[in-house]
Amino acid sequence: MRRFSLLILCLGIVSSVVAYNFQASVHQKALRSRQIGTETQLLSRIFNDYDPNTRPPVRDSAQHSAIVVIASVYINRVTWGPDHATVDLYLRQQYEDSRLSYEVDAREGLEEISVPPTKDVWKPDTYFTTAEEVTKESKGRQRIVVEPSGHVRISENRQIIVPIDNGDSFPFVNKRTINLRLSSYTYDIDDVVYLWANSPPTVVPVEVAKELLDGPYAFAEAFAGDCVGNYTVGVHSCVDVTVIFEGPTSDTFLRVFLPAILLVIASWFHFFVHGSWSVPRSFSAAAPFLIFAGLHVFSPAIASHSSALRVFLLGCLVFTFASFLEYFIVICGGVHRRVTHYQTSAYGARDGSAEPLSTVVTNQPIDNEVVEKPGKCTNFTSNNGIDVISRVLFPVAFLLFLIVFLILYIV
């Protein structure tokens, strides 16, 4: 009997919850249906004599004649290229248009109404001056919301191609920077003034998708500012923001920095090789220099890289050339030759007389000796003196170059 009572109680609770949820759902549907009807009536009344081609009037209390447009950017996706990036973003704009204001009963629960694609509202004709639009704005890719006070919020999808600034320290400091600048194509500064949305932490000029926080190039920071651009007709208000992304530097270290240092060190090997070993000395001195020279001559991309990379590769070229020059100084200072010593012997045939009838002289090699013939360009009795000095001078000089380079371009 006790179990039966508990079962009846549970069924009663469940049925009460289901009935409450059903009533709430019916009430929400009824409320939403009433809101849709109210929105339709408001839109019909608002757009009855609305002209989307005319700029909105300014408030009577305003001290200026321009409409203030508050802008922000939400970056959804970035596709990186060698020199340009394709950015998929949402441009958000807010401004006042008193012609769109309306009154609504608070019991309706309408805090805003959405403008359908079939209706046009005035917009400040905003475009990105530092980028190229891939897809123009489309009514199907935008959302327009109007508040009772006439405050308009527009969010529209844009896809742009913007240049990349790698910075002077690239690729040793792997940062990629893009600059987004907004301005009005039609209205000058007397009609439209732009401001960045800047009320942190809830409202910031730039927001990014979660994927851009931990991708190959992660979002680092953004700096927003104001600018005034002079164009062909009049002066137009504009705002710009610098967005910085950071990437790993390990790939650059393994592909550029470490191989270049190893090539420079390889150009010093002939300092420790005997002068008579001409093939190893020639290869050690010539190969690194020819590689760096080929990079500068046959790779036009070097000129378009950052100043840090150009300075580093030019320094490596200078050091390998100096090593190559030392090789020729050693050759000029002393030529190694192999000399063979001979022993002279004579023998003849006798016919019983005191003097031989004939004498034959022969030269027989007895040993080989490598000797050094001093030249005019050396100040040493042996050309090994230049190599000994180079063994210390070149590493120390290259180490000083790396220290100065890191201080100027990396630190």
Contacts in CASP RR format, 6 or more apart in sequence:
PFRMAT RR
TARGET T0000
AUTHOR 0000-0000-0000
METHOD contacts of the structure
MODEL  1
MRRFSLLILCLGIVSSVVAYNFQASVHQKALRSRQIGTETQLLSRIFNDY
DPNTRPPVRDSAQHSAIVVIASVYINRVTWGPDHATVDLYLRQQYEDSRL
SYEVDAREGLEEISVPPTKDVWKPDTYFTTAEEVTKESKGRQRIVVEPSG
HVRISENRQIIVPIDNGDSFPFVNKRTINLRLSSYTYDIDDVVYLWANSP
PTVVPVEVAKELLDGPYAFAEAFAGDCVGNYTVGVHSCVDVTVIFEGPTS
DTFLRVFLPAILLVIASWFHFFVHGSWSVPRSFSAAAPFLIFAGLHVFSP
AIASHSSALRVFLLGCLVFTFASFLEYFIVICGGVHRRVTHYQTSAYGAR
DGSAEPLSTVVTNQPIDNEVVEKPGKCTNFTSNNGIDVISRVLFPVAFLL
FLIVFLILYIV
31 109 0 8 1.000
34 108 0 8 1.000
35 108 0 8 1.000
35 109 0 8 1.000
35 110 0 8 1.000
38 104 0 8 1.000
38 108 0 8 1.000
38 110 0 8 1.000
39 110 0 8 1.000
39 113 0 8 1.000
39 114 0 8 1.000
42 102 0 8 1.000
42 104 0 8 1.000
42 113 0 8 1.000
43 113 0 8 1.000
43 115 0 8 1.000
43 116 0 8 1.000
43 119 0 8 1.000
45 102 0 8 1.000
46 99 0 8 1.000
46 100 0 8 1.000
46 102 0 8 1.000
46 146 0 8 1.000
47 119 0 8 1.000
50 99 0 8 1.000
50 100 0 8 1.000
50 121 0 8 1.000
51 122 0 8 1.000
52 120 0 8 1.000
52 121 0 8 1.000
52 122 0 8 1.000
53 122 0 8 1.000
54 122 0 8 1.000
55 67 0 8 1.000
55 122 0 8 1.000
55 187 0 8 1.000
55 191 0 8 1.000
55 192 0 8 1.000
56 67 0 8 1.000
56 95 0 8 1.000
56 96 0 8 1.000
56 97 0 8 1.000
56 98 0 8 1.000
56 99 0 8 1.000
56 122 0 8 1.000
57 98 0 8 1.000
57 99 0 8 1.000
58 64 0 8 1.000
58 65 0 8 1.000
58 66 0 8 1.000
58 67 0 8 1.000
59 96 0 8 1.000
59 98 0 8 1.000
64 193 0 8 1.000
65 190 0 8 1.000
65 191 0 8 1.000
66 189 0 8 1.000
66 190 0 8 1.000
66 191 0 8 1.000
66 192 0 8 1.000
66 193 0 8 1.000
66 237 0 8 1.000
67 95 0 8 1.000
67 96 0 8 1.000
67 124 0 8 1.000
67 191 0 8 1.000
67 192 0 8 1.000
67 193 0 8 1.000
68 95 0 8 1.000
68 96 0 8 1.000
68 193 0 8 1.000
68 195 0 8 1.000
69 93 0 8 1.000
69 94 0 8 1.000
69 95 0 8 1.000
69 124 0 8 1.000
69 126 0 8 1.000
69 192 0 8 1.000
69 193 0 8 1.000
69 194 0 8 1.000
69 195 0 8 1.000
70 93 0 8 1.000
70 94 0 8 1.000
70 95 0 8 1.000
70 195 0 8 1.000
70 196 0 8 1.000
70 197 0 8 1.000
71 91 0 8 1.000
71 92 0 8 1.000
71 93 0 8 1.000
71 94 0 8 1.000
71 126 0 8 1.000
71 182 0 8 1.000
71 194 0 8 1.000
71 195 0 8 1.000
71 196 0 8 1.000
71 197 0 8 1.000
71 205 0 8 1.000
71 239 0 8 1.000
72 92 0 8 1.000
72 196 0 8 1.000
72 197 0 8 1.000
72 203 0 8 1.000
72 204 0 8 1.000
72 205 0 8 1.000
72 206 0 8 1.000
72 207 0 8 1.000
73 89 0 8 1.000
73 90 0 8 1.000
73 91 0 8 1.000
73 92 0 8 1.000
73 180 0 8 1.000
73 205 0 8 1.000
73 206 0 8 1.000
73 207 0 8 1.000
73 241 0 8 1.000
74 89 0 8 1.000
74 90 0 8 1.000
74 92 0 8 1.000
74 206 0 8 1.000
74 207 0 8 1.000
74 208 0 8 1.000
74 209 0 8 1.000
75 87 0 8 1.000
75 88 0 8 1.000
75 89 0 8 1.000
75 206 0 8 1.000
75 207 0 8 1.000
75 208 0 8 1.000
75 209 0 8 1.000
75 212 0 8 1.000
75 219 0 8 1.000
75 243 0 8 1.000
76 88 0 8 1.000
76 89 0 8 1.000
76 90 0 8 1.000
76 209 0 8 1.000
77 87 0 8 1.000
77 88 0 8 1.000
77 209 0 8 1.000
77 211 0 8 1.000
77 212 0 8 1.000
78 85 0 8 1.000
78 86 0 8 1.000
78 87 0 8 1.000
78 88 0 8 1.000
78 178 0 8 1.000
78 212 0 8 1.000
78 217 0 8 1.000
78 245 0 8 1.000
79 85 0 8 1.000
79 86 0 8 1.000
79 87 0 8 1.000
79 88 0 8 1.000
80 164 0 8 1.000
80 176 0 8 1.000
80 216 0 8 1.000
80 217 0 8 1.000
81 164 0 8 1.000
83 163 0 8 1.000
83 164 0 8 1.000
83 304 0 8 1.000
84 161 0 8 1.000
84 162 0 8 1.000
84 163 0 8 1.000
84 164 0 8 1.000
85 161 0 8 1.000
85 162 0 8 1.000
85 164 0 8 1.000
85 176 0 8 1.000
85 178 0 8 1.000
86 134 0 8 1.000
86 159 0 8 1.000
86 160 0 8 1.000
86 161 0 8 1.000
87 131 0 8 1.000
87 159 0 8 1.000
87 160 0 8 1.000
87 161 0 8 1.000
87 162 0 8 1.000
87 178 0 8 1.000
87 180 0 8 1.000
88 157 0 8 1.000
88 158 0 8 1.000
88 159 0 8 1.000
89 157 0 8 1.000
89 158 0 8 1.000
89 159 0 8 1.000
89 160 0 8 1.000
90 155 0 8 1.000
90 156 0 8 1.000
90 157 0 8 1.000
90 158 0 8 1.000
91 126 0 8 1.000
91 154 0 8 1.000
91 155 0 8 1.000
91 156 0 8 1.000
91 157 0 8 1.000
91 158 0 8 1.000
91 182 0 8 1.000
92 153 0 8 1.000
92 154 0 8 1.000
92 155 0 8 1.000
92 197 0 8 1.000
93 123 0 8 1.000
93 124 0 8 1.000
93 126 0 8 1.000
93 152 0 8 1.000
93 153 0 8 1.000
93 154 0 8 1.000
94 151 0 8 1.000
94 152 0 8 1.000
94 153 0 8 1.000
94 154 0 8 1.000
94 197 0 8 1.000
95 124 0 8 1.000
95 151 0 8 1.000
95 152 0 8 1.000
96 149 0 8 1.000
96 150 0 8 1.000
96 151 0 8 1.000
96 152 0 8 1.000
97 121 0 8 1.000
97 122 0 8 1.000
97 146 0 8 1.000
97 150 0 8 1.000
97 152 0 8 1.000
98 150 0 8 1.000
99 150 0 8 1.000
100 121 0 8 1.000
100 146 0 8 1.000
100 150 0 8 1.000
100 152 0 8 1.000
101 148 0 8 1.000
101 149 0 8 1.000
101 150 0 8 1.000
102 113 0 8 1.000
102 146 0 8 1.000
102 148 0 8 1.000
102 150 0 8 1.000
103 148 0 8 1.000
104 110 0 8 1.000
104 148 0 8 1.000
110 148 0 8 1.000
111 147 0 8 1.000
111 148 0 8 1.000
112 145 0 8 1.000
112 146 0 8 1.000
112 147 0 8 1.000
112 148 0 8 1.000
112 153 0 8 1.000
113 145 0 8 1.000
113 146 0 8 1.000
114 143 0 8 1.000
114 144 0 8 1.000
114 145 0 8 1.000
115 121 0 8 1.000
115 144 0 8 1.000
115 145 0 8 1.000
115 146 0 8 1.000
117 139 0 8 1.000
117 140 0 8 1.000
121 144 0 8 1.000
121 146 0 8 1.000
121 152 0 8 1.000
121 154 0 8 1.000
123 154 0 8 1.000
124 184 0 8 1.000
124 187 0 8 1.000
124 192 0 8 1.000
125 184 0 8 1.000
125 185 0 8 1.000
125 186 0 8 1.000
125 187 0 8 1.000
126 182 0 8 1.000
126 183 0 8 1.000
126 184 0 8 1.000
126 185 0 8 1.000
126 194 0 8 1.000
127 133 0 8 1.000
127 182 0 8 1.000
127 183 0 8 1.000
127 184 0 8 1.000
127 185 0 8 1.000
128 158 0 8 1.000
128 160 0 8 1.000
128 162 0 8 1.000
128 180 0 8 1.000
128 181 0 8 1.000
128 182 0 8 1.000
129 181 0 8 1.000
129 182 0 8 1.000
129 183 0 8 1.000
129 238 0 8 1.000
130 162 0 8 1.000
130 163 0 8 1.000
130 179 0 8 1.000
130 180 0 8 1.000
130 181 0 8 1.000
130 240 0 8 1.000
131 160 0 8 1.000
131 161 0 8 1.000
131 162 0 8 1.000
131 180 0 8 1.000
132 160 0 8 1.000
132 161 0 8 1.000
132 162 0 8 1.000
133 158 0 8 1.000
133 159 0 8 1.000
133 160 0 8 1.000
134 159 0 8 1.000
134 160 0 8 1.000
134 161 0 8 1.000
135 141 0 8 1.000
135 157 0 8 1.000
135 158 0 8 1.000
135 159 0 8 1.000
137 156 0 8 1.000
137 157 0 8 1.000
137 158 0 8 1.000
138 157 0 8 1.000
141 156 0 8 1.000
141 157 0 8 1.000
142 154 0 8 1.000
142 155 0 8 1.000
142 156 0 8 1.000
142 157 0 8 1.000
143 154 0 8 1.000
143 155 0 8 1.000
143 156 0 8 1.000
144 152 0 8 1.000
144 153 0 8 1.000
144 154 0 8 1.000
145 152 0 8 1.000
145 153 0 8 1.000
145 154 0 8 1.000
146 152 0 8 1.000
146 153 0 8 1.000
147 153 0 8 1.000
162 178 0 8 1.000
162 179 0 8 1.000
162 180 0 8 1.000
163 178 0 8 1.000
163 179 0 8 1.000
164 176 0 8 1.000
164 177 0 8 1.000
164 178 0 8 1.000
165 176 0 8 1.000
165 177 0 8 1.000
165 178 0 8 1.000
165 179 0 8 1.000
166 175 0 8 1.000
166 176 0 8 1.000
166 177 0 8 1.000
166 305 0 8 1.000
166 306 0 8 1.000
167 173 0 8 1.000
167 175 0 8 1.000
167 177 0 8 1.000
167 306 0 8 1.000
168 306 0 8 1.000
168 307 0 8 1.000
168 308 0 8 1.000
168 409 0 8 1.000
169 175 0 8 1.000
169 306 0 8 1.000
169 308 0 8 1.000
169 409 0 8 1.000
169 410 0 8 1.000
170 305 0 8 1.000
170 306 0 8 1.000
170 308 0 8 1.000
170 309 0 8 1.000
171 249 0 8 1.000
171 252 0 8 1.000
171 256 0 8 1.000
171 305 0 8 1.000
171 306 0 8 1.000
171 309 0 8 1.000
172 249 0 8 1.000
172 252 0 8 1.000
172 253 0 8 1.000
172 257 0 8 1.000
172 308 0 8 1.000
172 309 0 8 1.000
172 312 0 8 1.000
172 409 0 8 1.000
172 410 0 8 1.000
173 249 0 8 1.000
173 308 0 8 1.000
173 410 0 8 1.000
174 246 0 8 1.000
174 247 0 8 1.000
174 248 0 8 1.000
174 249 0 8 1.000
174 251 0 8 1.000
174 252 0 8 1.000
175 220 0 8 1.000
175 244 0 8 1.000
175 245 0 8 1.000
175 246 0 8 1.000
175 247 0 8 1.000
176 217 0 8 1.000
176 244 0 8 1.000
176 245 0 8 1.000
176 246 0 8 1.000
176 247 0 8 1.000
177 242 0 8 1.000
177 243 0 8 1.000
177 244 0 8 1.000
177 245 0 8 1.000
178 242 0 8 1.000
178 243 0 8 1.000
178 245 0 8 1.000
179 240 0 8 1.000
179 241 0 8 1.000
179 242 0 8 1.000
179 243 0 8 1.000
180 240 0 8 1.000
180 241 0 8 1.000
180 243 0 8 1.000
181 227 0 8 1.000
181 238 0 8 1.000
181 239 0 8 1.000
181 240 0 8 1.000
181 241 0 8 1.000
182 194 0 8 1.000
182 238 0 8 1.000
182 239 0 8 1.000
182 240 0 8 1.000
183 194 0 8 1.000
183 229 0 8 1.000
183 236 0 8 1.000
183 237 0 8 1.000
183 238 0 8 1.000
183 239 0 8 1.000
184 191 0 8 1.000
184 192 0 8 1.000
184 194 0 8 1.000
184 236 0 8 1.000
184 237 0 8 1.000
187 236 0 8 1.000
188 233 0 8 1.000
188 234 0 8 1.000
188 235 0 8 1.000
188 236 0 8 1.000
188 237 0 8 1.000
189 228 0 8 1.000
189 234 0 8 1.000
189 235 0 8 1.000
189 236 0 8 1.000
189 237 0 8 1.000
192 237 0 8 1.000
193 237 0 8 1.000
194 226 0 8 1.000
194 237 0 8 1.000
194 238 0 8 1.000
194 239 0 8 1.000
195 226 0 8 1.000
195 239 0 8 1.000
196 205 0 8 1.000
196 224 0 8 1.000
196 225 0 8 1.000
196 226 0 8 1.000
196 239 0 8 1.000
196 241 0 8 1.000
197 203 0 8 1.000
197 204 0 8 1.000
197 205 0 8 1.000
198 204 0 8 1.000
198 205 0 8 1.000
198 224 0 8 1.000
204 222 0 8 1.000
205 222 0 8 1.000
205 224 0 8 1.000
205 241 0 8 1.000
206 222 0 8 1.000
206 224 0 8 1.000
206 241 0 8 1.000
206 243 0 8 1.000
208 219 0 8 1.000
212 218 0 8 1.000
212 219 0 8 1.000
212 245 0 8 1.000
213 219 0 8 1.000
216 247 0 8 1.000
216 248 0 8 1.000
217 245 0 8 1.000
217 246 0 8 1.000
217 247 0 8 1.000
218 245 0 8 1.000
218 246 0 8 1.000
218 247 0 8 1.000
219 243 0 8 1.000
219 244 0 8 1.000
219 245 0 8 1.000
220 244 0 8 1.000
220 245 0 8 1.000
220 246 0 8 1.000
221 244 0 8 1.000
222 241 0 8 1.000
222 242 0 8 1.000
222 243 0 8 1.000
222 244 0 8 1.000
223 241 0 8 1.000
223 242 0 8 1.000
223 244 0 8 1.000
224 239 0 8 1.000
224 240 0 8 1.000
224 241 0 8 1.000
224 242 0 8 1.000
225 239 0 8 1.000
225 240 0 8 1.000
225 241 0 8 1.000
226 238 0 8 1.000
226 239 0 8 1.000
226 240 0 8 1.000
227 238 0 8 1.000
227 239 0 8 1.000
227 240 0 8 1.000
228 235 0 8 1.000
228 236 0 8 1.000
228 237 0 8 1.000
228 238 0 8 1.000
229 235 0 8 1.000
229 236 0 8 1.000
229 238 0 8 1.000
256 309 0 8 1.000
257 312 0 8 1.000
260 292 0 8 1.000
260 312 0 8 1.000
260 313 0 8 1.000
260 316 0 8 1.000
261 316 0 8 1.000
263 288 0 8 1.000
263 291 0 8 1.000
263 292 0 8 1.000
263 316 0 8 1.000
263 320 0 8 1.000
264 288 0 8 1.000
264 316 0 8 1.000
264 319 0 8 1.000
264 320 0 8 1.000
264 398 0 8 1.000
266 284 0 8 1.000
266 287 0 8 1.000
266 288 0 8 1.000
267 284 0 8 1.000
267 285 0 8 1.000
267 287 0 8 1.000
267 288 0 8 1.000
267 289 0 8 1.000
267 319 0 8 1.000
267 320 0 8 1.000
267 323 0 8 1.000
267 324 0 8 1.000
268 284 0 8 1.000
268 323 0 8 1.000
268 390 0 8 1.000
268 391 0 8 1.000
268 394 0 8 1.000
268 395 0 8 1.000
269 280 0 8 1.000
269 284 0 8 1.000
270 280 0 8 1.000
270 281 0 8 1.000
270 282 0 8 1.000
270 284 0 8 1.000
270 285 0 8 1.000
270 323 0 8 1.000
270 327 0 8 1.000
270 387 0 8 1.000
271 326 0 8 1.000
271 387 0 8 1.000
271 390 0 8 1.000
271 391 0 8 1.000
271 394 0 8 1.000
272 387 0 8 1.000
272 391 0 8 1.000
273 280 0 8 1.000
273 281 0 8 1.000
273 284 0 8 1.000
275 281 0 8 1.000
275 330 0 8 1.000
275 336 0 8 1.000
275 383 0 8 1.000
276 336 0 8 1.000
276 370 0 8 1.000
281 327 0 8 1.000
281 330 0 8 1.000
282 327 0 8 1.000
285 323 0 8 1.000
285 324 0 8 1.000
285 326 0 8 1.000
285 327 0 8 1.000
286 324 0 8 1.000
286 327 0 8 1.000
288 320 0 8 1.000
288 323 0 8 1.000
289 317 0 8 1.000
289 320 0 8 1.000
289 321 0 8 1.000
289 323 0 8 1.000
289 324 0 8 1.000
291 320 0 8 1.000
292 313 0 8 1.000
292 316 0 8 1.000
292 317 0 8 1.000
292 320 0 8 1.000
293 317 0 8 1.000
293 321 0 8 1.000
295 302 0 8 1.000
295 313 0 8 1.000
296 302 0 8 1.000
296 313 0 8 1.000
296 314 0 8 1.000
296 317 0 8 1.000
302 309 0 8 1.000
302 310 0 8 1.000
302 313 0 8 1.000
303 310 0 8 1.000
307 409 0 8 1.000
308 405 0 8 1.000
308 409 0 8 1.000
308 410 0 8 1.000
311 405 0 8 1.000
311 409 0 8 1.000
312 405 0 8 1.000
312 409 0 8 1.000
315 401 0 8 1.000
319 394 0 8 1.000
319 397 0 8 1.000
319 398 0 8 1.000
319 401 0 8 1.000
322 394 0 8 1.000
323 390 0 8 1.000
323 394 0 8 1.000
326 386 0 8 1.000
326 387 0 8 1.000
326 390 0 8 1.000
329 377 0 8 1.000
329 378 0 8 1.000
329 386 0 8 1.000
330 383 0 8 1.000
330 386 0 8 1.000
330 387 0 8 1.000
332 375 0 8 1.000
332 376 0 8 1.000
332 377 0 8 1.000
332 378 0 8 1.000
333 374 0 8 1.000
333 375 0 8 1.000
333 376 0 8 1.000
333 377 0 8 1.000
333 378 0 8 1.000
333 383 0 8 1.000
333 386 0 8 1.000
334 372 0 8 1.000
334 373 0 8 1.000
334 374 0 8 1.000
334 375 0 8 1.000
334 378 0 8 1.000
334 383 0 8 1.000
335 372 0 8 1.000
335 373 0 8 1.000
335 375 0 8 1.000
336 370 0 8 1.000
336 371 0 8 1.000
336 372 0 8 1.000
336 373 0 8 1.000
337 370 0 8 1.000
337 371 0 8 1.000
337 372 0 8 1.000
337 373 0 8 1.000
338 368 0 8 1.000
338 369 0 8 1.000
338 370 0 8 1.000
339 368 0 8 1.000
339 369 0 8 1.000
339 370 0 8 1.000
339 371 0 8 1.000
340 365 0 8 1.000
340 367 0 8 1.000
340 368 0 8 1.000
340 369 0 8 1.000
341 365 0 8 1.000
341 366 0 8 1.000
341 367 0 8 1.000
341 368 0 8 1.000
341 369 0 8 1.000
342 363 0 8 1.000
342 364 0 8 1.000
342 365 0 8 1.000
342 366 0 8 1.000
343 363 0 8 1.000
343 364 0 8 1.000
343 365 0 8 1.000
343 366 0 8 1.000
344 361 0 8 1.000
344 362 0 8 1.000
344 363 0 8 1.000
345 361 0 8 1.000
345 362 0 8 1.000
345 364 0 8 1.000
346 359 0 8 1.000
346 360 0 8 1.000
346 361 0 8 1.000
346 362 0 8 1.000
347 359 0 8 1.000
347 360 0 8 1.000
347 362 0 8 1.000
348 356 0 8 1.000
348 357 0 8 1.000
348 358 0 8 1.000
348 359 0 8 1.000
348 360 0 8 1.000
349 356 0 8 1.000
349 357 0 8 1.000
349 358 0 8 1.000
350 356 0 8 1.000
350 357 0 8 1.000
351 357 0 8 1.000
372 382 0 8 1.000
372 383 0 8 1.000
374 381 0 8 1.000
378 386 0 8 1.000
380 386 0 8 1.000
END
